[in-house]
Amino acid sequence: MSARTARTARTARTRLLAASAIALTAFSLTACSNGNGVRDEGSSAPARSSAGSDGPAAGSGTTAKPAGTGTTGGTGSGSANGSKNTGTTTGGTSAGSSGKTGKGSTGGSGTSTGKTGTGTRNVACDASNTRTSATAVSRPLNHLLLTVTNTGSRNCDLTGYPIARFGEAQSVPPVAEETHPQAVVTLTPGESGYAGVLLSSADGSGANGYTAKTLEVGFGKSRGVPTALPAKGVYVDDKLTVTYWQQTLDAALSY
């Protein structure tokens, strides 16, 4: 081969290599124009759509978020223990309230009367649950003391005044109104209540006097029960008066 031919061949090879290099460079510049290189992303994924989610990306690289349309909410009612209602959220705004509601009641019913607080209503004192005695006293003059003792197992109320019938009298003596007690006389089992009887006037001003040897004592409208008197009897006249039943002996003999 001549020297001319060799130079021509080298020149052709050099041009070919330069052209190849230029082509590769151009390709690289085109492919890497975004500065991040080329990466196989696989097949294009369909655009995602959901209420309140990001919209599809625009070709310019900007991202827009449409207004949310989803709703989350709940309802509830407050209760006496202070639970709170849940709120509701719609279109990016929310409203809620918390409250306490409730009512309660307390209460009880029952009756309790008398000294022992047993929670049961007292019965009335009468001939079936008491024992009655009559005692002549020296002071005040011309007085008789009536004693009623609760012989039952429950408290009893001794109300009113004794219905005392002496001898064959057709009427019973009146009561001295000023002796009315401030509270009902209640007798626990074994306890006694009292009433005083003014038999006759101390100054002899009474009339229609006689000696009574028998006595019946009644409670309210109940039938009177025989009550023993002193053996010689007691003298009574038209001044005969009884007191209301009293809780103490002194109160009964104060009239």
FIKOLZA-1660 file (N, C-alpha, C; in steps of 0.1 Angstrom, whole numbers, plus 5000, padded with zeros to 4 digits):
% residues 255
   i   px   py   pz ch aa at
   1 5009 4988 5000  A  M  N
   1 5000 5000 5000  A  M CA
   1 5009 5012 5000  A  M  C
   2 5004 5022 4993  A  S  N
   2 5012 5034 4992  A  S CA
   2 5010 5043 5004  A  S  C
   3 5019 5052 5006  A  A  N
   3 5017 5061 5017  A  A CA
   3 5005 5070 5015  A  A  C
   4 5001 5073 5004  A  R  N
   4 4989 5082 5001  A  R CA
   4 4976 5074 5006  A  R  C
   5 4976 5061 5001  A  T  N
   5 4964 5053 5005  A  T CA
   5 4963 5051 5020  A  T  C
   6 4974 5049 5027  A  A  N
   6 4974 5048 5041  A  A CA
   6 4969 5060 5048  A  A  C
   7 4973 5072 5043  A  R  N
   7 4968 5084 5050  A  R CA
   7 4953 5086 5048  A  R  C
   8 4948 5082 5036  A  T  N
   8 4934 5083 5033  A  T CA
   8 4926 5074 5043  A  T  C
   9 4931 5062 5045  A  A  N
   9 4924 5053 5054  A  A CA
   9 4924 5058 5068  A  A  C
  10 4935 5064 5073  A  R  N
  10 4935 5069 5086  A  R CA
  10 4925 5080 5088  A  R  C
  11 4925 5089 5078  A  T  N
  11 4916 5100 5078  A  T CA
  11 4902 5096 5079  A  T  C
  12 4898 5086 5071  A  A  N
  12 4884 5081 5071  A  A CA
  12 4881 5075 5085  A  A  C
  13 4890 5067 5091  A  R  N
  13 4887 5061 5104  A  R CA
  13 4885 5072 5115  A  R  C
  14 4894 5083 5114  A  T  N
  14 4893 5094 5124  A  T CA
  14 4880 5101 5122  A  T  C
  15 4875 5103 5110  A  R  N
  15 4863 5110 5108  A  R CA
  15 4851 5101 5113  A  R  C
  16 4852 5088 5111  A  L  N
  16 4841 5079 5115  A  L CA
  16 4841 5079 5130  A  L  C
  17 4852 5078 5137  A  L  N
  17 4852 5078 5152  A  L CA
  17 4847 5092 5157  A  L  C
  18 4851 5103 5151  A  A  N
  18 4846 5116 5155  A  A CA
  18 4831 5117 5154  A  A  C
  19 4826 5112 5142  A  A  N
  19 4811 5112 5140  A  A CA
  19 4804 5104 5150  A  A  C
  20 4809 5092 5153  A  S  N
  20 4803 5083 5163  A  S CA
  20 4803 5090 5177  A  S  C
  21 4814 5097 5180  A  A  N
  21 4815 5104 5193  A  A CA
  21 4805 5115 5194  A  A  C
  22 4804 5122 5183  A  I  N
  22 4794 5133 5182  A  I CA
  22 4780 5128 5184  A  I  C
  23 4777 5117 5177  A  A  N
  23 4763 5111 5178  A  A CA
  23 4760 5107 5192  A  A  C
  24 4770 5100 5199  A  L  N
  24 4767 5096 5212  A  L CA
  24 4765 5107 5222  A  L  C
  25 4774 5118 5220  A  T  N
  25 4772 5129 5228  A  T CA
  25 4759 5136 5227  A  T  C
  26 4754 5137 5215  A  A  N
  26 4741 5143 5212  A  A CA
  26 4730 5135 5219  A  A  C
  27 4731 5122 5217  A  F  N
  27 4721 5114 5223  A  F CA
  27 4721 5115 5238  A  F  C
  28 4733 5115 5244  A  S  N
  28 4733 5117 5259  A  S CA
  28 4728 5130 5263  A  S  C
  29 4730 5141 5256  A  L  N
  29 4725 5154 5260  A  L CA
  29 4710 5154 5259  A  L  C
  30 4705 5148 5248  A  T  N
  30 4690 5148 5246  A  T CA
  30 4684 5140 5257  A  T  C
  31 4689 5128 5260  A  A  N
  31 4683 5119 5270  A  A CA
  31 4684 5125 5284  A  A  C
  32 4695 5132 5287  A  C  N
  32 4697 5137 5301  A  C CA
  32 4694 5152 5302  A  C  C
  33 4685 5157 5293  A  S  N
  33 4683 5172 5293  A  S CA
  33 4677 5177 5306  A  S  C
  34 4670 5168 5314  A  N  N
  34 4664 5172 5327  A  N CA
  34 4674 5171 5339  A  N  C
  35 4686 5166 5336  A  G  N
  35 4696 5165 5346  A  G CA
  35 4694 5154 5355  A  G  C
  36 4684 5145 5353  A  N  N
  36 4682 5134 5363  A  N CA
  36 4684 5121 5357  A  N  C
  37 4687 5120 5344  A  G  N
  37 4689 5107 5338  A  G CA
  37 4676 5101 5334  A  G  C
  38 4677 5090 5327  A  V  N
  38 4665 5083 5322  A  V CA
  38 4664 5070 5330  A  V  C
  39 4651 5068 5335  A  R  N
  39 4648 5056 5342  A  R CA
  39 4636 5049 5337  A  R  C
  40 4636 5036 5335  A  D  N
  40 4625 5029 5330  A  D CA
  40 4614 5029 5341  A  D  C
  41 4603 5036 5338  A  E  N
  41 4592 5036 5348  A  E CA
  41 4582 5025 5346  A  E  C
  42 4584 5017 5336  A  G  N
  42 4574 5007 5333  A  G CA
  42 4562 5013 5326  A  G  C
  43 4552 5006 5325  A  S  N
  43 4540 5010 5318  A  S CA
  43 4534 5022 5327  A  S  C
  44 4528 5031 5319  A  S  N
  44 4522 5042 5326  A  S CA
  44 4510 5038 5335  A  S  C
  45 4511 5043 5348  A  A  N
  45 4500 5039 5357  A  A CA
  45 4488 5049 5355  A  A  C
  46 4476 5043 5356  A  P  N
  46 4464 5052 5354  A  P CA
  46 4464 5062 5365  A  P  C
  47 4458 5074 5362  A  A  N
  47 4457 5084 5372  A  A CA
  47 4448 5080 5383  A  A  C
  48 4453 5084 5396  A  R  N
  48 4444 5080 5407  A  R CA
  48 4434 5091 5409  A  R  C
  49 4422 5086 5413  A  S  N
  49 4412 5096 5416  A  S CA
  49 4404 5091 5429  A  S  C
  50 4403 5100 5438  A  S  N
  50 4395 5097 5450  A  S CA
  50 4390 5110 5455  A  S  C
  51 4379 5109 5462  A  A  N
  51 4373 5122 5468  A  A CA
  51 4383 5127 5478  A  A  C
  52 4387 5140 5475  A  G  N
  52 4395 5147 5485  A  G CA
  52 4410 5144 5483  A  G  C
  53 4414 5136 5472  A  S  N
  53 4428 5133 5470  A  S CA
  53 4434 5142 5460  A  S  C
  54 4448 5140 5458  A  D  N
  54 4455 5149 5449  A  D CA
  54 4450 5146 5435  A  D  C
  55 4449 5156 5426  A  G  N
  55 4445 5155 5412  A  G CA
  55 4457 5150 5404  A  G  C
  56 4455 5146 5391  A  P  N
  56 4466 5142 5383  A  P CA
  56 4476 5153 5380  A  P  C
  57 4488 5149 5379  A  A  N
  57 4499 5158 5377  A  A CA
  57 4498 5164 5363  A  A  C
  58 4500 5178 5362  A  A  N
  58 4500 5184 5349  A  A CA
  58 4513 5183 5343  A  A  C
  59 4514 5184 5330  A  G  N
  59 4526 5182 5323  A  G CA
  59 4536 5192 5327  A  G  C
  60 4532 5203 5332  A  S  N
  60 4541 5214 5336  A  S CA
  60 4548 5211 5349  A  S  C
  61 4544 5200 5356  A  G  N
  61 4550 5196 5369  A  G CA
  61 4543 5203 5381  A  G  C
  62 4532 5209 5378  A  T  N
  62 4525 5215 5390  A  T CA
  62 4514 5206 5395  A  T  C
  63 4511 5207 5407  A  T  N
  63 4501 5198 5414  A  T CA
  63 4490 5206 5420  A  T  C
  64 4477 5202 5417  A  A  N
  64 4466 5209 5422  A  A CA
  64 4458 5200 5431  A  A  C
  65 4452 5205 5441  A  K  N
  65 4443 5197 5450  A  K CA
  65 4429 5202 5450  A  K  C
  66 4420 5194 5445  A  P  N
  66 4406 5199 5445  A  P CA
  66 4401 5199 5459  A  P  C
  67 4389 5207 5461  A  A  N
  67 4383 5207 5474  A  A CA
  67 4378 5193 5478  A  A  C
  68 4380 5190 5491  A  G  N
  68 4376 5177 5495  A  G CA
  68 4361 5176 5495  A  G  C
  69 4356 5164 5492  A  T  N
  69 4342 5162 5492  A  T CA
  69 4338 5151 5501  A  T  C
  70 4347 5145 5508  A  G  N
  70 4344 5134 5517  A  G CA
  70 4338 5139 5530  A  G  C
  71 4330 5131 5536  A  T  N
  71 4324 5135 5549  A  T CA
  71 4327 5125 5559  A  T  C
  72 4330 5129 5571  A  T  N
  72 4332 5120 5582  A  T CA
  72 4323 5126 5593  A  T  C
  73 4317 5118 5600  A  G  N
  73 4308 5123 5610  A  G CA
  73 4303 5113 5620  A  G  C
  74 4296 5117 5629  A  G  N
  74 4290 5108 5638  A  G CA
  74 4280 5115 5647  A  G  C
  75 4271 5109 5652  A  T  N
  75 4262 5115 5661  A  T CA
  75 4262 5108 5674  A  T  C
  76 4259 5115 5685  A  G  N
  76 4259 5109 5698  A  G CA
  76 4251 5118 5707  A  G  C
  77 4247 5113 5718  A  S  N
  77 4240 5120 5728  A  S CA
  77 4248 5120 5741  A  S  C
  78 4248 5132 5747  A  G  N
  78 4255 5133 5760  A  G CA
  78 4248 5125 5770  A  G  C
  79 4255 5121 5780  A  S  N
  79 4249 5113 5791  A  S CA
  79 4254 5119 5804  A  S  C
  80 4248 5114 5815  A  A  N
  80 4250 5120 5828  A  A CA
  80 4265 5119 5832  A  A  C
  81 4272 5109 5826  A  N  N
  81 4286 5107 5830  A  N CA
  81 4296 5116 5823  A  N  C
  82 4290 5125 5815  A  G  N
  82 4299 5135 5809  A  G CA
  82 4305 5132 5795  A  G  C
  83 4299 5122 5788  A  S  N
  83 4305 5118 5775  A  S CA
  83 4302 5129 5765  A  S  C
  84 4311 5130 5755  A  K  N
  84 4309 5141 5745  A  K CA
  84 4304 5136 5732  A  K  C
  85 4296 5145 5725  A  N  N
  85 4291 5141 5712  A  N CA
  85 4303 5143 5702  A  N  C
  86 4303 5135 5692  A  T  N
  86 4312 5136 5681  A  T CA
  86 4307 5146 5671  A  T  C
  87 4317 5153 5664  A  G  N
  87 4313 5163 5655  A  G CA
  87 4311 5158 5641  A  G  C
  88 4308 5166 5631  A  T  N
  88 4307 5162 5617  A  T CA
  88 4317 5171 5609  A  T  C
  89 4323 5166 5599  A  T  N
  89 4331 5173 5590  A  T CA
  89 4327 5172 5576  A  T  C
  90 4324 5183 5569  A  T  N
  90 4319 5183 5555  A  T CA
  90 4327 5193 5547  A  T  C
  91 4332 5189 5535  A  G  N
  91 4339 5198 5526  A  G CA
  91 4349 5207 5533  A  G  C
  92 4357 5201 5541  A  G  N
  92 4368 5209 5547  A  G CA
  92 4364 5218 5559  A  G  C
  93 4351 5218 5562  A  T  N
  93 4347 5226 5574  A  T CA
  93 4342 5216 5585  A  T  C
  94 4342 5219 5597  A  S  N
  94 4338 5210 5607  A  S CA
  94 4329 5218 5617  A  S  C
  95 4320 5211 5623  A  A  N
  95 4312 5216 5633  A  A CA
  95 4309 5205 5643  A  A  C
  96 4309 5209 5655  A  G  N
  96 4307 5199 5666  A  G CA
  96 4302 5205 5678  A  G  C
  97 4297 5197 5687  A  S  N
  97 4293 5202 5700  A  S CA
  97 4295 5192 5710  A  S  C
  98 4296 5196 5722  A  S  N
  98 4298 5187 5733  A  S CA
  98 4288 5191 5743  A  S  C
  99 4282 5182 5749  A  G  N
  99 4272 5185 5759  A  G CA
  99 4271 5174 5769  A  G  C
 100 4265 5178 5780  A  K  N
 100 4262 5169 5790  A  K CA
 100 4247 5169 5794  A  K  C
 101 4241 5158 5792  A  T  N
 101 4227 5158 5796  A  T CA
 101 4225 5146 5806  A  T  C
 102 4216 5148 5814  A  G  N
 102 4213 5136 5823  A  G CA
 102 4204 5141 5834  A  G  C
 103 4198 5133 5840  A  K  N
 103 4190 5136 5852  A  K CA
 103 4190 5124 5861  A  K  C
 104 4189 5127 5873  A  G  N
 104 4188 5116 5882  A  G CA
 104 4179 5119 5893  A  G  C
 105 4176 5110 5900  A  S  N
 105 4167 5112 5911  A  S CA
 105 4171 5104 5923  A  S  C
 106 4169 5109 5934  A  T  N
 106 4171 5102 5946  A  T CA
 106 4160 5103 5955  A  T  C
 107 4158 5093 5960  A  G  N
 107 4147 5094 5969  A  G CA
 107 4144 5081 5976  A  G  C
 108 4136 5083 5985  A  G  N
 108 4132 5071 5993  A  G CA
 108 4119 5075 6000  A  G  C
 109 4112 5065 6004  A  S  N
 109 4100 5067 6012  A  S CA
 109 4100 5058 6024  A  S  C
 110 4093 5062 6034  A  G  N
 110 4092 5053 6045  A  G CA
 110 4086 5061 6057  A  G  C
 111 4081 5055 6066  A  T  N
 111 4075 5061 6078  A  T CA
 111 4082 5057 6090  A  T  C
 112 4084 5066 6099  A  S  N
 112 4090 5062 6112  A  S CA
 112 4084 5071 6122  A  S  C
 113 4077 5065 6131  A  T  N
 113 4070 5073 6142  A  T CA
 113 4074 5066 6155  A  T  C
 114 4076 5075 6165  A  G  N
 114 4079 5070 6178  A  G CA
 114 4093 5071 6182  A  G  C
 115 4096 5065 6193  A  K  N
 115 4109 5067 6199  A  K CA
 115 4120 5058 6194  A  K  C
 116 4116 5046 6190  A  T  N
 116 4126 5036 6186  A  T CA
 116 4131 5037 6172  A  T  C
 117 4124 5044 6163  A  G  N
 117 4128 5046 6149  A  G CA
 117 4127 5032 6142  A  G  C
 118 4118 5024 6144  A  T  N
 118 4117 5011 6138  A  T CA
 118 4113 5011 6124  A  T  C
 119 4108 5023 6119  A  G  N
 119 4103 5024 6105  A  G CA
 119 4089 5019 6103  A  G  C
 120 4082 5016 6114  A  T  N
 120 4068 5011 6113  A  T CA
 120 4059 5021 6120  A  T  C
 121 4047 5022 6116  A  R  N
 121 4037 5031 6122  A  R CA
 121 4033 5026 6135  A  R  C
 122 4032 5035 6145  A  N  N
 122 4028 5031 6158  A  N CA
 122 4013 5027 6158  A  N  C
 123 4010 5018 6167  A  V  N
 123 3996 5015 6169  A  V CA
 123 3990 5024 6180  A  V  C
 124 3977 5023 6181  A  A  N
 124 3970 5031 6192  A  A CA
 124 3970 5023 6205  A  A  C
 125 3972 5030 6216  A  C  N
 125 3971 5024 6229  A  C CA
 125 3956 5022 6232  A  C  C
 126 3952 5010 6235  A  D  N
 126 3938 5007 6239  A  D CA
 126 3938 4995 6249  A  D  C
 127 3927 4990 6251  A  A  N
 127 3925 4980 6262  A  A CA
 127 3933 4967 6258  A  A  C
 128 3935 4965 6245  A  S  N
 128 3942 4952 6241  A  S CA
 128 3957 4952 6243  A  S  C
 129 3963 4964 6245  A  N  N
 129 3978 4964 6246  A  N CA
 129 3983 4972 6258  A  N  C
 130 3974 4975 6267  A  T  N
 130 3978 4983 6279  A  T CA
 130 3971 4977 6292  A  T  C
 131 3977 4982 6303  A  R  N
 131 3971 4979 6316  A  R CA
 131 3969 4992 6323  A  R  C
 132 3957 4994 6329  A  T  N
 132 3954 5006 6336  A  T CA
 132 3951 5005 6351  A  T  C
 133 3957 5014 6358  A  S  N
 133 3955 5014 6373  A  S CA
 133 3951 5028 6378  A  S  C
 134 3944 5028 6389  A  A  N
 134 3940 5041 6395  A  A CA
 134 3945 5042 6410  A  A  C
 135 3952 5053 6413  A  T  N
 135 3958 5055 6426  A  T CA
 135 3954 5068 6432  A  T  C
 136 3949 5068 6445  A  A  N
 136 3946 5080 6452  A  A CA
 136 3958 5087 6457  A  A  C
 137 3960 5100 6455  A  V  N
 137 3972 5107 6460  A  V CA
 137 3968 5117 6470  A  V  C
 138 3978 5120 6479  A  S  N
 138 3976 5130 6489  A  S CA
 138 3978 5144 6484  A  S  C
 139 3985 5146 6475  A  R  N
 139 3988 5159 6469  A  R CA
 139 3988 5158 6454  A  R  C
 140 3981 5167 6447  A  P  N
 140 3971 5177 6453  A  P CA
 140 3959 5170 6459  A  P  C
 141 3952 5178 6467  A  L  N
 141 3940 5172 6474  A  L CA
 141 3929 5168 6464  A  L  C
 142 3922 5157 6468  A  N  N
 142 3911 5152 6460  A  N CA
 142 3914 5148 6446  A  N  C
 143 3926 5143 6444  A  H  N
 143 3930 5139 6431  A  H CA
 143 3933 5123 6430  A  H  C
 144 3930 5118 6418  A  L  N
 144 3933 5104 6415  A  L CA
 144 3942 5104 6403  A  L  C
 145 3952 5095 6404  A  L  N
 145 3962 5093 6393  A  L CA
 145 3958 5080 6385  A  L  C
 146 3957 5082 6372  A  L  N
 146 3955 5071 6363  A  L CA
 146 3968 5068 6356  A  L  C
 147 3972 5055 6356  A  T  N
 147 3984 5051 6350  A  T CA
 147 3981 5040 6339  A  T  C
 148 3986 5043 6327  A  V  N
 148 3985 5033 6316  A  V CA
 148 3998 5028 6312  A  V  C
 149 4000 5015 6312  A  T  N
 149 4013 5009 6308  A  T CA
 149 4012 5001 6296  A  T  C
 150 4021 5002 6287  A  N  N
 150 4021 4995 6274  A  N CA
 150 4026 4981 6277  A  N  C
 151 4017 4971 6274  A  T  N
 151 4020 4957 6276  A  T CA
 151 4023 4950 6263  A  T  C
 152 4022 4957 6252  A  G  N
 152 4024 4951 6239  A  G CA
 152 4039 4950 6235  A  G  C
 153 4041 4946 6223  A  S  N
 153 4055 4945 6218  A  S CA
 153 4059 4956 6208  A  S  C
 154 4049 4965 6206  A  R  N
 154 4052 4977 6197  A  R CA
 154 4049 4990 6204  A  R  C
 155 4055 5000 6199  A  N  N
 155 4051 5014 6204  A  N CA
 155 4036 5016 6202  A  N  C
 156 4030 5023 6211  A  C  N
 156 4016 5028 6210  A  C CA
 156 4015 5042 6213  A  C  C
 157 4006 5049 6206  A  D  N
 157 4003 5063 6209  A  D CA
 157 3991 5064 6218  A  D  C
 158 3993 5072 6229  A  L  N
 158 3983 5074 6239  A  L CA
 158 3977 5088 6236  A  L  C
 159 3966 5088 6229  A  T  N
 159 3960 5101 6224  A  T CA
 159 3948 5104 6232  A  T  C
 160 3944 5117 6232  A  G  N
 160 3932 5122 6238  A  G CA
 160 3933 5122 6253  A  G  C
 161 3922 5118 6259  A  Y  N
 161 3921 5118 6274  A  Y CA
 161 3913 5106 6278  A  Y  C
 162 3913 5102 6291  A  P  N
 162 3906 5091 6296  A  P CA
 162 3891 5093 6296  A  P  C
 163 3884 5083 6291  A  I  N
 163 3869 5083 6291  A  I CA
 163 3865 5076 6304  A  I  C
 164 3864 5084 6315  A  A  N
 164 3862 5078 6328  A  A CA
 164 3848 5078 6333  A  A  C
 165 3843 5066 6336  A  R  N
 165 3829 5065 6341  A  R CA
 165 3829 5060 6355  A  R  C
 166 3825 5069 6365  A  F  N
 166 3825 5065 6379  A  F CA
 166 3811 5060 6383  A  F  C
 167 3811 5049 6390  A  G  N
 167 3799 5043 6395  A  G CA
 167 3788 5042 6384  A  G  C
 168 3776 5047 6387  A  E  N
 168 3764 5046 6378  A  E CA
 168 3762 5059 6371  A  E  C
 169 3772 5068 6370  A  A  N
 169 3770 5080 6363  A  A CA
 169 3766 5078 6348  A  A  C
 170 3757 5087 6344  A  Q  N
 170 3752 5086 6330  A  Q CA
 170 3761 5094 6320  A  Q  C
 171 3770 5101 6325  A  S  N
 171 3779 5109 6317  A  S CA
 171 3794 5108 6322  A  S  C
 172 3803 5112 6314  A  V  N
 172 3817 5112 6318  A  V CA
 172 3822 5126 6320  A  V  C
 173 3832 5127 6329  A  P  N
 173 3837 5141 6332  A  P CA
 173 3843 5148 6320  A  P  C
 174 3843 5161 6320  A  P  N
 174 3849 5168 6309  A  P CA
 174 3865 5169 6311  A  P  C
 175 3872 5173 6301  A  V  N
 175 3886 5174 6301  A  V CA
 175 3890 5189 6303  A  V  C
 176 3901 5191 6310  A  A  N
 176 3906 5205 6312  A  A CA
 176 3915 5208 6300  A  A  C
 177 3910 5217 6291  A  E  N
 177 3917 5219 6278  A  E CA
 177 3931 5225 6280  A  E  C
 178 3933 5232 6291  A  E  N
 178 3946 5238 6293  A  E CA
 178 3957 5227 6295  A  E  C
 179 3953 5215 6297  A  T  N
 179 3963 5204 6299  A  T CA
 179 3967 5197 6286  A  T  C
 180 3963 5202 6274  A  H  N
 180 3966 5195 6262  A  H CA
 180 3981 5195 6260  A  H  C
 181 3987 5183 6257  A  P  N
 181 4002 5182 6256  A  P CA
 181 4006 5188 6242  A  P  C
 182 4019 5192 6241  A  Q  N
 182 4024 5197 6229  A  Q CA
 182 4026 5186 6218  A  Q  C
 183 4028 5174 6222  A  A  N
 183 4031 5163 6213  A  A CA
 183 4023 5151 6217  A  A  C
 184 4021 5142 6208  A  V  N
 184 4014 5129 6211  A  V CA
 184 4023 5121 6221  A  V  C
 185 4016 5115 6231  A  V  N
 185 4023 5107 6241  A  V CA
 185 4025 5093 6235  A  V  C
 186 4037 5089 6233  A  T  N
 186 4041 5076 6227  A  T CA
 186 4047 5068 6238  A  T  C
 187 4042 5055 6239  A  L  N
 187 4047 5046 6249  A  L CA
 187 4055 5035 6243  A  L  C
 188 4067 5033 6246  A  T  N
 188 4074 5021 6242  A  T CA
 188 4070 5009 6250  A  T  C
 189 4072 4997 6246  A  P  N
 189 4068 4985 6254  A  P CA
 189 4073 4986 6269  A  P  C
 190 4064 4985 6278  A  G  N
 190 4068 4986 6292  A  G CA
 190 4067 5000 6298  A  G  C
 191 4066 5010 6290  A  E  N
 191 4065 5024 6294  A  E CA
 191 4051 5028 6298  A  E  C
 192 4050 5038 6307  A  S  N
 192 4037 5043 6312  A  S CA
 192 4034 5057 6309  A  S  C
 193 4021 5060 6307  A  G  N
 193 4016 5074 6306  A  G CA
 193 4006 5076 6317  A  G  C
 194 4002 5089 6318  A  Y  N
 194 3995 5093 6330  A  Y CA
 194 3984 5103 6327  A  Y  C
 195 3974 5103 6336  A  A  N
 195 3963 5114 6335  A  A CA
 195 3959 5116 6350  A  A  C
 196 3956 5129 6353  A  G  N
 196 3951 5132 6366  A  G CA
 196 3936 5134 6366  A  G  C
 197 3929 5131 6377  A  V  N
 197 3915 5133 6379  A  V CA
 197 3912 5142 6391  A  V  C
 198 3906 5154 6389  A  L  N
 198 3901 5162 6400  A  L CA
 198 3888 5156 6404  A  L  C
 199 3887 5149 6416  A  L  N
 199 3875 5143 6420  A  L CA
 199 3864 5152 6425  A  L  C
 200 3868 5162 6433  A  S  N
 200 3858 5171 6439  A  S CA
 200 3865 5184 6443  A  S  C
 201 3857 5194 6445  A  S  N
 201 3863 5207 6449  A  S CA
 201 3869 5206 6463  A  S  C
 202 3881 5213 6464  A  A  N
 202 3888 5213 6477  A  A CA
 202 3881 5222 6487  A  A  C
 203 3873 5232 6483  A  D  N
 203 3867 5241 6493  A  D CA
 203 3852 5237 6496  A  D  C
 204 3847 5226 6491  A  G  N
 204 3834 5221 6493  A  G CA
 204 3823 5228 6485  A  G  C
 205 3827 5235 6475  A  S  N
 205 3817 5243 6466  A  S CA
 205 3810 5234 6456  A  S  C
 206 3815 5222 6455  A  G  N
 206 3808 5213 6445  A  G CA
 206 3795 5208 6450  A  G  C
 207 3787 5204 6440  A  A  N
 207 3773 5199 6444  A  A CA
 207 3772 5185 6438  A  A  C
 208 3760 5178 6442  A  N  N
 208 3757 5165 6437  A  N CA
 208 3768 5155 6440  A  N  C
 209 3774 5156 6452  A  G  N
 209 3785 5146 6455  A  G CA
 209 3780 5132 6458  A  G  C
 210 3788 5122 6456  A  Y  N
 210 3785 5109 6460  A  Y CA
 210 3798 5101 6460  A  Y  C
 211 3797 5089 6466  A  T  N
 211 3809 5080 6466  A  T CA
 211 3808 5070 6456  A  T  C
 212 3818 5069 6447  A  A  N
 212 3819 5059 6436  A  A CA
 212 3828 5048 6440  A  A  C
 213 3824 5036 6438  A  K  N
 213 3832 5024 6441  A  K CA
 213 3837 5016 6429  A  K  C
 214 3832 5020 6417  A  T  N
 214 3836 5014 6405  A  T CA
 214 3841 5024 6395  A  T  C
 215 3849 5020 6386  A  L  N
 215 3854 5029 6376  A  L CA
 215 3857 5021 6363  A  L  C
 216 3853 5027 6352  A  E  N
 216 3857 5021 6338  A  E CA
 216 3865 5032 6331  A  E  C
 217 3876 5028 6325  A  V  N
 217 3884 5038 6317  A  V CA
 217 3885 5033 6303  A  V  C
 218 3880 5042 6294  A  G  N
 218 3881 5039 6280  A  G CA
 218 3891 5048 6272  A  G  C
 219 3895 5044 6260  A  F  N
 219 3904 5051 6251  A  F CA
 219 3896 5055 6239  A  F  C
 220 3894 5068 6237  A  G  N
 220 3886 5072 6226  A  G CA
 220 3872 5066 6226  A  G  C
 221 3869 5059 6214  A  K  N
 221 3856 5054 6213  A  K CA
 221 3856 5039 6217  A  K  C
 222 3867 5034 6222  A  S  N
 222 3867 5020 6226  A  S CA
 222 3860 5018 6239  A  S  C
 223 3856 5006 6241  A  R  N
 223 3848 5002 6253  A  R CA
 223 3857 5004 6266  A  R  C
 224 3852 5009 6276  A  G  N
 224 3859 5011 6288  A  G CA
 224 3862 4998 6295  A  G  C
 225 3873 4997 6302  A  V  N
 225 3877 4985 6310  A  V CA
 225 3876 4988 6325  A  V  C
 226 3872 4978 6333  A  P  N
 226 3871 4981 6347  A  P CA
 226 3885 4984 6353  A  P  C
 227 3885 4993 6361  A  T  N
 227 3898 4997 6368  A  T CA
 227 3895 4998 6383  A  T  C
 228 3903 4991 6391  A  A  N
 228 3900 4990 6405  A  A CA
 228 3903 5004 6412  A  A  C
 229 3894 5007 6421  A  L  N
 229 3895 5019 6430  A  L CA
 229 3899 5015 6444  A  L  C
 230 3903 5024 6452  A  P  N
 230 3905 5021 6466  A  P CA
 230 3893 5014 6472  A  P  C
 231 3895 5005 6482  A  A  N
 231 3884 4997 6487  A  A CA
 231 3872 5006 6493  A  A  C
 232 3875 5017 6498  A  K  N
 232 3864 5026 6504  A  K CA
 232 3858 5034 6493  A  K  C
 233 3863 5034 6481  A  G  N
 233 3857 5042 6470  A  G CA
 233 3863 5056 6470  A  G  C
 234 3858 5064 6462  A  V  N
 234 3863 5078 6461  A  V CA
 234 3850 5087 6460  A  V  C
 235 3852 5099 6466  A  Y  N
 235 3841 5109 6466  A  Y CA
 235 3842 5118 6454  A  Y  C
 236 3831 5120 6447  A  V  N
 236 3831 5128 6435  A  V CA
 236 3819 5138 6436  A  V  C
 237 3821 5150 6430  A  D  N
 237 3810 5159 6429  A  D CA
 237 3810 5165 6414  A  D  C
 238 3802 5175 6412  A  D  N
 238 3801 5181 6399  A  D CA
 238 3813 5189 6394  A  D  C
 239 3824 5189 6402  A  K  N
 239 3837 5195 6398  A  K CA
 239 3846 5185 6392  A  K  C
 240 3841 5173 6390  A  L  N
 240 3849 5162 6385  A  L CA
 240 3854 5165 6371  A  L  C
 241 3868 5165 6369  A  T  N
 241 3874 5168 6357  A  T CA
 241 3887 5160 6355  A  T  C
 242 3890 5156 6342  A  V  N
 242 3902 5149 6339  A  V CA
 242 3911 5157 6331  A  V  C
 243 3924 5153 6331  A  T  N
 243 3934 5159 6322  A  T CA
 243 3936 5150 6309  A  T  C
 244 3943 5156 6300  A  Y  N
 244 3947 5148 6288  A  Y CA
 244 3958 5138 6293  A  Y  C
 245 3960 5128 6285  A  W  N
 245 3971 5119 6288  A  W CA
 245 3984 5126 6287  A  W  C
 246 3993 5124 6297  A  Q  N
 246 4006 5130 6297  A  Q CA
 246 4017 5120 6297  A  Q  C
 247 4029 5126 6293  A  Q  N
 247 4041 5117 6293  A  Q CA
 247 4047 5115 6307  A  Q  C
 248 4045 5124 6316  A  T  N
 248 4051 5123 6329  A  T CA
 248 4040 5124 6340  A  T  C
 249 4043 5119 6352  A  L  N
 249 4034 5119 6363  A  L CA
 249 4032 5133 6368  A  L  C
 250 4043 5141 6369  A  D  N
 250 4042 5155 6374  A  D CA
 250 4032 5163 6365  A  D  C
 251 4033 5161 6352  A  A  N
 251 4024 5169 6343  A  A CA
 251 4010 5165 6345  A  A  C
 252 4007 5152 6348  A  A  N
 252 3994 5148 6351  A  A CA
 252 3987 5154 6363  A  A  C
 253 3996 5156 6373  A  L  N
 253 3991 5161 6386  A  L CA
 253 3993 5176 6388  A  L  C
 254 3996 5183 6377  A  S  N
 254 3998 5197 6378  A  S CA
 254 3985 5205 6378  A  S  C
 255 3973 5199 6375  A  Y  N
 255 3960 5206 6374  A  Y CA
 255 3953 5204 6387  A  Y  C
% end
